[in-house]
Amino acid sequence: MAARMRIMDIPKQDEEQNLRCAEDLVRYMGKKFYPEIAQFRPLSGDMFGLLSQISNMVIRLRRELTVEPPKGGF
């Protein structure tokens, strides 16, 4: 059975690189999909905050892309 890695076990340089990657993804998604929100900023330095922002953006995108079937059939 493989041991699970805990957040506190991640080497500092990997943690910093992961934060930069998450911040880059949040910035990209914000500019690409939500350009109308000019004041949007990533929660820099907070991995859980960044993951929450990514999750919220994905959920909103999914809702916007969901097409309701016509009522009463086709």
C-alpha positions in Angstrom: 0.0 0.0 0.0 1.5 3.4 -1.0 1.8 6.0 1.6 -0.2 9.2 1.1 1.8 12.4 0.8 0.7 15.1 3.2 0.9 18.8 2.2 3.4 19.4 5.0 5.6 16.7 3.4 6.0 18.5 0.0 9.4 20.1 -0.3 9.3 23.9 -0.2 10.6 24.4 -3.8 7.9 22.0 -5.1 5.2 23.9 -3.0 6.3 27.2 -4.5 6.3 25.8 -8.0 2.8 24.3 -7.5 1.6 27.7 -6.2 3.0 29.5 -9.3 1.4 26.9 -11.7 -2.0 27.2 -9.9 -1.7 31.1 -10.0 -0.9 31.0 -13.7 -3.9 28.7 -14.4 -6.2 31.0 -12.4 -4.9 34.1 -14.3 -5.3 32.3 -17.7 -8.8 31.1 -16.9 -9.8 34.6 -15.6 -8.6 36.4 -18.7 -9.8 33.7 -21.2 -13.3 33.0 -19.8 -14.1 36.0 -17.6 -12.6 39.1 -19.1 -15.5 41.2 -18.0 -14.4 40.9 -14.4 -11.6 43.5 -14.4 -10.9 43.4 -10.7 -10.4 39.6 -10.6 -7.1 38.5 -8.9 -5.8 35.1 -8.0 -5.6 34.3 -4.2 -1.8 34.3 -4.4 0.1 32.2 -1.9 -3.0 30.3 -0.9 -3.2 26.9 -2.6 -6.7 26.0 -1.2 -7.9 29.5 -2.2 -6.5 29.0 -5.8 -8.1 25.5 -6.0 -11.4 27.0 -4.9 -11.2 29.7 -7.6 -10.4 27.1 -10.2 -13.3 24.9 -9.0 -15.7 27.9 -9.1 -14.7 28.9 -12.6 -15.1 25.3 -13.9 -18.5 25.0 -12.3 -19.7 28.3 -13.8 -18.3 27.3 -17.3 -20.0 24.0 -17.1 -23.3 25.6 -16.2 -23.0 28.1 -19.1 -22.3 25.3 -21.5 -25.1 23.1 -20.3 -28.0 23.2 -22.9 -31.5 22.7 -21.6 -33.5 20.2 -23.7 -36.6 21.7 -25.3 -39.8 21.2 -23.3 -42.3 18.9 -24.8 -39.7 16.9 -26.7 -38.1 17.5 -30.0 
